[in-house]
């Protein structure tokens, strides 16, 4: 159907049908606009620069663990605009994503037959270091790692010495993480096993502070703490205790030699002296005797390195709300940690009130769960109530105003059509119309025609029409306050 035909049908239809058609068109347009805005993707890119495949997978895994809605693109992640800053801060604190390291596949992808041997060796060495660093990232407590490899080199000349291969590893530890001696030794063995001709003794491991992490330092405090914490968690439940172990290194090398003698029977030796003097005979005598019955000799020689343990202290925090036996916990802790009283080791077990990590002022101001849930749905509830009240109080006045607007438009259209019509035909066209409609049409006619049409009405009908013609407000649509007052 052509637009001209549609317009013709609309002109020929009744005012009520026109109004319904207009309302239907408005509803369809509103529904279309709502669907357009509801289906439009308003999310923005999380990072300003494109991500690599490994970085993208790392970010996606972390957002999925946090239950954050997101959409994955080819080189970025799209999130809600309002949450972008918060997510960037959380990812930065978590160290995600890590810096991209080109592994063997990526580094050697563009190597050709004409690549110089020195360049090929350098790329191979860098790719091997990247593979080792990626492998170290998966160790518990290691947030990131960098590996630098110095290859072995033989002397060009006869008087030059050969230099063995070596490697340096810099590890970034997670918050509160510490590497045990066995872990450091394992890192050295891992790097040495990945580089041909590299000995584990020539691998140096550093932390972010520049301190060397030696595998032979004997620092077993983290192992003792982990073992004691796991034992207490298994016995009393997780969260009932907190264990902290502190080890004081000796700091110097000590060489102690201890020799002990023990008697075979009774005393080891006995010495006697007999001294006599006779004044009459002027005679003096002195006799001394020594008796050695033999002994057993035990000699002990102890050598303590500078990294040995001088003193071990263990602190156990017990949740006071659980009313646990502190004496039993102290005995278990001393036995598990291997406390030696002669060395000066100490165990402290105290019952304290555990908190949830939230400041006391924040906990006092924290509202109950039902209050938070009600606050979450309060804006939607108020909106729904406002819509219901608006419909309840404004439906009738709006419908009345719309009906009067349609009648006014119909009256003006009829008045334009009957300007050149004789008064008798105008009176016939207005037969059955209410006084306010007749007044609206007659008011738009010329004065002569209007007077002639009024003369054709009965006196009572003419009076009703004249009263409406005489109103100061001749508009068929009253002011909004009148409509609300009528409601």
MOVENRA-V526369 format. One record per residue. BURIAL is # if it has 24 or more other C-alpha atoms within 12 Angstrom, else .. Layout:
burial
BURIAL
BURIAL
This chain:
burial
.
.
.
.
.
.
.
.
.
.
.
.
.
.
#
.
.
#
#
.
.
.
.
.
.
.
.
.
.
.
.
.
.
.
.
.
.
.
.
.
.
.
.
.
#
#
#
.
.
.
#
.
.
.
#
#
.
#
#
#
.
#
#
.
.
.
.
.
.
#
.
#
.
.
.
#
#
#
#
.
.
.
.
#
.
.
#
#
.
.
#
.
.
.
.
#
#
#
.
#
#
#
.
.
.
.
#
.
.
.
.
.
.
.
.
.
.
.
.
.
.
.
#
#
#
#
#
#
#
#
#
#
#
#
#
#
#
.
#
.
.
#
#
#
#
#
#
#
#
#
#
.
.
.
.
.
.
.
.
.
.
.
.
.
#
#
#
#
#
#
#
#
#
.
.
.
.
#
#
#
#
.
#
#
#
#
#
#
#
#
#
#
.
#
#
.
.
#
.
#
#
#
#
#
#
#
#
.
.
.
.
.
#
#
#
.
#
#
#
#
#
#
#
#
#
#
.
#
#
.
#
#
.
.
.
.
.
.
.
#
#
#
#
#
#
#
#
#
.
.
.
.
.
.
.
.
.
.
.
.
.
.
.
.
.
.
.
.
.
.
.
.
.
.
.
.
.
.
.
.
.
.
.
.
.
.
.
.
.
.
.
.
.
.
.
.
.
.
.
.
.
.
.
.
.
.
#
#
#
#
#
#
#
#
#
#
#
#
#
.
.
.
.
.
.
#
.
.
#
#
.
#
#
#
.
#
#
#
#
.
.
.
.
.
#
#
#
#
#
#
#
.
.
.
.
.
.
.
.
.
.
.
.
.
.
.
.
.
.
.
.
.
.
.
.
.
.
.
.
.
.
.
.
.
.
.
.
.
.
.
.
.
.
.
.
.
#
#
.
.
#
#
.
#
#
#
#
#
#
#
#
#
.
#
#
.
.
#
#
.
.
.
#
.
.
#
#
.
.
#
.
.
.
.
#
#
#
#
#
#
#
#
#
#
#
.
.
.
#
#
#
.
#
#
.
.
#
.
.
.
#
#
.
.
#
#
.
#
#
.
.
.
.
.
#
#
#
#
.
.
.
.
.
.
.
.
.
